Amino acid sequence: MKTEHFESGTAAILLAALIYFIADVDKILAVLIPVVVHELGHVLTLRLLGLRINGFKAELKGFCIGYCGYTGALGHVLAAAAGPMFGLLYAMSASILAERLGSGWLELSAGVSLLLSLFNLLPALPLDGGRIVYTLSSTLLGESAGARLCNILGLTIGVILLFSGAWLMLHGCGVALELSAVWLLAYTGTAPAARLSGQKELI
């Protein structure tokens, strides 16, 4: 059976950007746990869809989950949405516990999970939101139209984030958003046929 890959978004690049500013183990764990929860959402959903997980690998555009099997467009939408949804649930739970226990660590971890989840829901490839938009638009309008729509959305969102990140950087708020915008623009409009061919086979 042919092995496919589910690209799970931007966990790797956000993790690298955040760790750049992190100096102690507690803060690193506060970042790693939301990333694990995010990926666990993808894995559990793929398993519930009856697919077999083959392995994992980290690439510049995110973590990839290797699996065997077939699922339709709805399955891809659910699998892509599961990571951010798990992350949001974790953020809510950690935030409630942080308030009750007075834990700054849980508060930080909840904030990281919220940021990661919301960023991944942006409708731009290779984010989870972009994969959802591409799957739906290519199913309804065709692959070419879906790719064009995702490229337009990716470019628009990337430029907005780029200027927003520059403004934050000038006001002393760090470079994480700027780095994320540059990363996102690097994958916008670059060989869409090659980048999307795997998903086409999965639909």
Residue frames as qw, qx, qy, qz and C-alpha x, y, z in Angstrom:
[[0.000, 0.888, 0.460, 0.000, 0.00, 0.00, 0.00],
 [0.399, 0.586, -0.021, 0.705, 1.28, 3.43, -0.90],
 [0.436, -0.483, -0.420, 0.633, 2.57, 5.64, 1.93],
 [0.097, 0.811, 0.260, 0.515, 1.20, 9.17, 2.12],
 [0.380, -0.081, -0.411, 0.824, 2.08, 12.14, 4.29],
 [0.171, -0.870, -0.441, -0.141, -0.16, 14.42, 6.23],
 [0.375, 0.306, -0.211, 0.849, 1.54, 17.80, 6.71],
 [0.382, -0.649, -0.634, 0.174, 0.42, 19.09, 10.06],
 [0.075, -0.970, -0.183, -0.143, 1.18, 22.79, 9.89],
 [0.295, 0.783, -0.278, 0.472, 3.70, 25.07, 11.50],
 [0.776, -0.628, -0.046, 0.026, 4.54, 23.46, 14.81],
 [0.823, -0.033, 0.002, 0.568, 8.23, 23.12, 13.91],
 [0.337, 0.515, 0.042, 0.787, 8.79, 26.70, 12.78],
 [0.400, -0.780, -0.059, -0.478, 6.83, 28.20, 15.68],
 [0.867, -0.456, -0.074, 0.185, 8.70, 25.96, 18.09],
 [0.695, 0.150, -0.013, 0.703, 12.03, 27.15, 16.69],
 [0.060, 0.668, 0.068, 0.738, 10.96, 30.79, 16.86],
 [0.602, -0.730, -0.073, -0.315, 9.80, 30.45, 20.46],
 [0.891, -0.292, -0.079, 0.340, 12.77, 28.43, 21.69],
 [0.484, 0.526, -0.060, 0.697, 14.97, 31.24, 20.34],
 [0.189, -0.673, 0.147, -0.700, 13.73, 33.32, 23.28],
 [0.847, -0.473, -0.096, -0.222, 13.64, 30.52, 25.87],
 [0.182, 0.668, -0.648, 0.318, 16.41, 29.86, 28.39],
 [0.316, -0.298, 0.795, -0.422, 15.11, 27.33, 30.94],
 [0.051, -0.063, -0.985, -0.151, 13.61, 23.84, 30.92],
 [0.212, 0.475, 0.693, -0.500, 10.25, 24.85, 32.40],
 [0.357, 0.615, -0.039, -0.701, 9.57, 27.28, 29.55],
 [0.198, 0.300, -0.812, -0.459, 10.71, 24.78, 26.94],
 [0.050, 0.235, 0.965, -0.103, 8.22, 22.24, 28.35],
 [0.279, 0.567, 0.419, -0.652, 5.51, 24.90, 28.32],
 [0.387, 0.536, -0.386, -0.643, 6.07, 25.10, 24.56],
 [0.131, 0.211, -0.939, -0.237, 6.64, 21.41, 23.82],
 [0.254, 0.262, 0.865, -0.344, 3.46, 20.17, 25.51],
 [0.493, 0.591, 0.197, -0.607, 1.10, 22.27, 23.30],
 [0.339, 0.510, -0.644, -0.459, 3.02, 21.06, 20.24],
 [0.016, -0.061, 0.998, -0.024, 2.59, 17.42, 21.33],
 [0.377, 0.426, 0.649, -0.505, -1.12, 17.98, 22.03],
 [0.440, 0.601, -0.183, -0.641, -1.51, 19.58, 18.58],
 [0.300, 0.369, -0.819, -0.320, 0.12, 16.64, 16.82],
 [0.175, 0.083, 0.943, -0.271, -1.79, 14.16, 18.97],
 [0.510, 0.475, 0.319, -0.642, -5.02, 15.65, 17.64],
 [0.503, 0.520, -0.497, -0.479, -3.94, 14.88, 14.09],
 [0.130, 0.255, -0.958, -0.007, -2.78, 11.36, 14.97],
 [0.318, 0.199, 0.811, -0.448, -5.92, 10.36, 16.86],
 [0.572, 0.522, 0.113, -0.622, -8.17, 11.67, 14.10],
 [0.421, 0.474, -0.686, -0.357, -6.24, 9.82, 11.41],
 [0.007, -0.089, 0.983, -0.159, -6.54, 6.63, 13.46],
 [0.439, 0.353, 0.593, -0.576, -10.28, 7.18, 13.96],
 [0.571, 0.559, -0.201, -0.566, -10.56, 7.50, 10.18],
 [0.966, 0.079, 0.242, -0.037, -9.08, 4.02, 9.90],
 [0.558, 0.741, -0.337, 0.164, -5.62, 5.04, 8.67],
 [0.896, -0.291, -0.098, 0.322, -2.39, 3.42, 9.84],
 [0.084, -0.961, 0.259, 0.048, 0.39, 5.70, 11.11],
 [0.894, 0.296, -0.169, 0.291, 3.83, 4.82, 9.70],
 [0.645, -0.184, -0.170, 0.722, 6.04, 7.42, 11.33],
 [0.049, -0.967, -0.175, 0.176, 6.88, 11.07, 11.83],
 [0.642, 0.087, 0.082, 0.757, 9.44, 13.50, 10.51],
 [0.093, -0.837, -0.181, 0.508, 10.16, 17.20, 10.98],
 [0.528, 0.427, 0.342, 0.649, 10.59, 19.42, 7.94],
 [0.175, -0.022, -0.083, 0.981, 11.05, 23.17, 7.61],
 [0.358, -0.278, -0.328, -0.829, 7.37, 23.53, 6.73],
 [0.682, -0.364, 0.207, -0.600, 6.25, 21.57, 9.81],
 [0.415, -0.216, 0.874, -0.134, 5.91, 18.06, 11.21],
 [0.609, 0.193, -0.526, -0.561, 4.81, 15.35, 8.79],
 [0.647, -0.134, 0.667, -0.343, 2.88, 12.25, 9.79],
 [0.277, 0.255, -0.812, -0.445, 3.38, 9.27, 7.50],
 [0.600, 0.084, 0.636, -0.478, 0.39, 6.98, 7.11],
 [0.031, 0.000, -0.881, -0.473, -1.21, 4.38, 4.87],
 [0.200, 0.502, 0.803, -0.251, -4.81, 4.23, 3.77],
 [0.050, 0.372, 0.481, 0.792, -7.49, 6.30, 2.09],
 [0.011, 0.608, 0.598, -0.523, -9.90, 8.95, 3.25],
 [0.293, 0.709, 0.485, 0.419, -12.04, 11.46, 1.39],
 [0.155, 0.583, -0.020, 0.797, -12.15, 15.24, 1.45],
 [0.568, -0.711, -0.090, -0.406, -14.16, 15.34, 4.68],
 [0.893, -0.314, -0.143, 0.288, -11.58, 13.13, 6.35],
 [0.569, 0.264, -0.078, 0.775, -8.80, 15.54, 5.36],
 [0.172, -0.689, -0.043, -0.703, -10.75, 18.49, 6.70],
 [0.771, -0.605, -0.106, -0.168, -11.33, 16.73, 10.01],
 [0.862, -0.113, -0.116, 0.480, -7.70, 15.61, 10.27],
 [0.371, 0.441, -0.050, 0.816, -6.40, 19.11, 9.54],
 [0.341, -0.687, -0.053, -0.640, -8.82, 20.76, 11.97],
 [0.833, -0.429, -0.346, 0.046, -8.13, 18.29, 14.77],
 [0.624, 0.064, -0.297, 0.720, -4.70, 19.70, 15.67],
 [0.022, -0.365, 0.099, -0.925, -5.88, 23.29, 16.30],
 [0.648, -0.497, -0.269, -0.511, -9.05, 22.05, 18.02],
 [0.824, -0.289, -0.392, 0.291, -7.06, 19.90, 20.46],
 [0.434, 0.167, -0.228, 0.855, -4.78, 22.87, 21.02],
 [0.272, -0.482, -0.065, -0.830, -7.68, 25.17, 21.82],
 [0.791, -0.468, -0.333, -0.208, -9.13, 22.63, 24.25],
 [0.740, -0.126, -0.349, 0.560, -5.75, 22.34, 25.95],
 [0.174, 0.342, -0.108, 0.917, -5.45, 26.14, 26.11],
 [0.521, -0.543, -0.175, -0.635, -8.86, 26.42, 27.78],
 [0.862, -0.376, -0.336, 0.051, -8.13, 23.61, 30.27],
 [0.646, 0.023, -0.281, 0.709, -4.65, 24.89, 31.13],
 [0.017, -0.469, 0.020, -0.883, -5.99, 28.44, 31.54],
 [0.672, -0.562, -0.217, -0.430, -8.68, 27.30, 33.99],
 [0.865, -0.281, -0.286, 0.301, -6.16, 25.26, 35.99],
 [0.461, 0.279, -0.184, 0.822, -3.67, 28.13, 35.95],
 [0.271, -0.578, -0.021, -0.769, -6.26, 30.43, 37.49],
 [0.813, -0.495, -0.194, -0.236, -7.27, 27.92, 40.16],
 [0.884, -0.215, -0.148, 0.389, -3.72, 26.89, 41.04],
 [0.131, -0.959, 0.149, 0.203, -2.05, 30.24, 40.51],
 [0.776, -0.131, 0.434, 0.437, 0.43, 28.62, 38.12],
 [0.156, 0.784, -0.268, -0.538, 2.41, 30.91, 35.86],
 [0.207, -0.261, 0.862, 0.382, 3.76, 27.89, 33.99],
 [0.335, 0.452, 0.827, 0.019, 0.28, 26.67, 33.06],
 [0.236, 0.844, 0.206, -0.436, -0.67, 30.20, 32.04],
 [0.001, 0.632, -0.564, -0.532, 2.33, 30.38, 29.71],
 [0.246, -0.005, 0.933, 0.261, 1.60, 26.94, 28.26],
 [0.340, 0.651, 0.647, -0.207, -2.05, 27.89, 27.68],
 [0.184, 0.834, -0.080, -0.514, -0.97, 31.07, 25.88],
 [0.100, -0.426, 0.768, 0.468, 1.45, 29.17, 23.65],
 [0.300, 0.260, 0.913, 0.093, -1.23, 26.62, 22.77],
 [0.305, 0.780, 0.412, -0.359, -3.72, 29.38, 21.95],
 [0.093, 0.752, -0.366, -0.541, -1.19, 31.15, 19.72],
 [0.186, -0.221, 0.891, 0.350, -0.21, 27.94, 17.95],
 [0.335, 0.444, 0.829, -0.061, -3.83, 26.93, 17.35],
 [0.285, 0.834, 0.236, -0.410, -5.01, 30.31, 16.06],
 [0.010, 0.650, -0.545, -0.529, -1.97, 30.68, 13.80],
 [0.235, -0.051, 0.932, 0.273, -2.55, 27.23, 12.33],
 [0.354, 0.596, 0.696, -0.185, -6.17, 28.10, 11.54],
 [0.154, 0.659, -0.198, -0.709, -5.14, 30.92, 9.20],
 [0.816, 0.444, 0.350, -0.118, -6.33, 30.00, 5.67],
 [0.338, 0.811, -0.456, -0.143, -2.88, 29.80, 4.08],
 [0.977, 0.070, -0.139, 0.146, -0.75, 26.82, 3.09],
 [0.532, -0.003, -0.843, -0.083, 0.99, 24.96, 4.59],
 [0.276, -0.169, 0.579, -0.748, -1.00, 25.80, 7.72],
 [0.177, 0.266, 0.937, -0.140, -3.86, 23.54, 8.79],
 [0.344, 0.645, 0.340, -0.592, -6.36, 26.24, 7.86],
 [0.268, 0.566, -0.496, -0.602, -4.84, 26.42, 4.39],
 [0.008, 0.072, -0.979, -0.192, -5.17, 22.67, 3.93],
 [0.279, 0.476, 0.742, -0.380, -8.82, 22.90, 4.93],
 [0.346, 0.694, 0.000, -0.631, -9.44, 25.71, 2.42],
 [0.166, 0.438, -0.741, -0.482, -7.55, 23.89, -0.31],
 [0.145, 0.112, 0.983, -0.009, -9.39, 20.62, 0.26],
 [0.320, 0.604, 0.595, -0.424, -12.82, 22.26, 0.18],
 [0.302, 0.726, -0.140, -0.602, -12.11, 24.66, -2.70],
 [0.087, 0.375, -0.820, -0.424, -10.40, 22.06, -4.88],
 [0.224, 0.249, 0.939, -0.083, -13.28, 19.63, -4.28],
 [0.307, 0.708, 0.492, -0.402, -15.91, 22.24, -5.16],
 [0.300, 0.867, -0.095, -0.386, -14.08, 24.30, -7.79],
 [0.863, 0.451, -0.123, 0.190, -11.29, 22.08, -9.05],
 [0.791, -0.300, -0.059, 0.530, -7.61, 21.73, -8.20],
 [0.431, 0.351, 0.112, 0.824, -6.37, 24.72, -10.21],
 [0.242, -0.745, -0.181, -0.595, -8.94, 27.08, -8.70],
 [0.762, -0.622, -0.170, 0.064, -8.18, 25.74, -5.23],
 [0.731, -0.085, -0.019, 0.676, -4.46, 26.28, -5.71],
 [0.199, 0.530, 0.139, 0.812, -4.98, 29.84, -7.00],
 [0.472, -0.770, -0.208, -0.376, -7.24, 30.69, -4.07],
 [0.810, -0.497, -0.107, 0.292, -4.72, 29.35, -1.56],
 [0.603, 0.158, 0.045, 0.781, -1.87, 31.24, -3.22],
 [0.042, -0.673, -0.163, -0.720, -3.84, 34.50, -3.09],
 [0.650, -0.719, -0.158, -0.188, -4.80, 33.94, 0.54],
 [0.837, -0.259, -0.084, 0.474, -1.28, 32.92, 1.48],
 [0.436, 0.348, 0.050, 0.829, 0.26, 35.99, -0.14],
 [0.249, -0.730, -0.169, -0.614, -2.29, 38.34, 1.43],
 [0.758, -0.640, -0.124, -0.028, -1.97, 36.88, 4.91],
 [0.804, -0.064, -0.061, 0.589, 1.81, 36.67, 4.64],
 [0.269, 0.505, 0.037, 0.819, 2.13, 40.34, 3.70],
 [0.460, -0.749, -0.130, -0.459, -0.21, 41.40, 6.52],
 [0.852, -0.480, -0.086, 0.188, 1.80, 39.36, 9.03],
 [0.683, 0.215, -0.035, 0.697, 5.06, 40.71, 7.61],
 [0.033, 0.621, -0.005, 0.783, 4.07, 44.34, 8.20],
 [0.671, -0.669, -0.106, -0.302, 2.48, 43.49, 11.56],
 [0.891, -0.237, -0.118, 0.369, 5.63, 41.66, 12.60],
 [0.478, 0.384, -0.065, 0.787, 7.81, 44.60, 11.53],
 [0.276, -0.716, -0.038, -0.640, 5.66, 46.97, 13.60],
 [0.829, -0.550, -0.085, -0.062, 5.89, 44.71, 16.66],
 [0.825, 0.027, -0.108, 0.555, 9.63, 44.29, 16.19],
 [0.242, 0.551, -0.050, 0.797, 10.14, 48.06, 16.05],
 [0.474, -0.659, 0.052, -0.581, 8.19, 48.38, 19.29],
 [0.063, -0.498, 0.782, -0.370, 10.35, 45.85, 21.09],
 [0.822, -0.086, 0.286, -0.485, 7.96, 42.90, 20.95],
 [0.623, -0.221, 0.734, 0.156, 10.37, 40.41, 19.41],
 [0.246, 0.436, -0.597, -0.627, 10.80, 38.91, 15.96],
 [0.402, 0.081, 0.908, -0.086, 8.69, 35.73, 16.24],
 [0.546, 0.643, 0.431, -0.320, 5.82, 37.04, 14.09],
 [0.287, 0.786, -0.377, -0.397, 8.22, 38.46, 11.52],
 [0.133, -0.357, 0.908, 0.177, 10.01, 35.13, 11.22],
 [0.472, 0.311, 0.805, -0.179, 6.69, 33.31, 10.88],
 [0.482, 0.759, 0.129, -0.417, 5.59, 35.72, 8.13],
 [0.160, 0.665, -0.641, -0.348, 8.81, 35.21, 6.18],
 [0.281, -0.105, 0.954, 0.022, 8.42, 31.45, 6.53],
 [0.519, 0.512, 0.610, -0.311, 4.81, 31.58, 5.37],
 [0.419, 0.791, -0.141, -0.422, 5.66, 33.73, 2.33],
 [0.077, -0.507, 0.812, 0.278, 8.46, 31.32, 1.40],
 [0.273, 0.131, 0.951, 0.056, 5.83, 28.61, 0.84],
 [0.430, 0.656, 0.389, -0.483, 3.29, 30.81, -0.93],
 [0.585, 0.752, -0.078, -0.294, 3.07, 30.40, -4.70],
 [0.038, -0.620, 0.764, 0.174, 6.15, 28.16, -4.86],
 [0.267, 0.145, -0.915, -0.264, 5.59, 25.14, -7.13],
 [0.614, -0.101, 0.343, -0.703, 1.97, 24.61, -6.01],
 [0.849, 0.165, -0.373, -0.336, 1.55, 21.50, -8.15],
 [0.550, 0.242, -0.740, 0.303, 4.41, 19.74, -6.38],
 [0.094, -0.209, 0.623, -0.748, 3.33, 20.91, -2.96],
 [0.633, 0.028, 0.267, -0.726, -0.30, 19.94, -3.36],
 [0.588, 0.217, -0.687, -0.368, 0.06, 16.74, -5.36],
 [0.156, 0.039, -0.930, 0.330, 0.14, 14.58, -2.24],
 [0.345, 0.238, 0.538, -0.732, -3.16, 15.97, -1.04],
 [0.588, 0.293, -0.332, -0.676, -4.70, 15.51, -4.45],
 [0.457, 0.126, -0.874, -0.106, -3.97, 11.79, -4.25],
 [0.018, -0.079, -0.836, 0.542, -5.54, 11.63, -0.80],
 [0.450, 0.177, 0.179, -0.857, -8.88, 13.22, -1.70]]
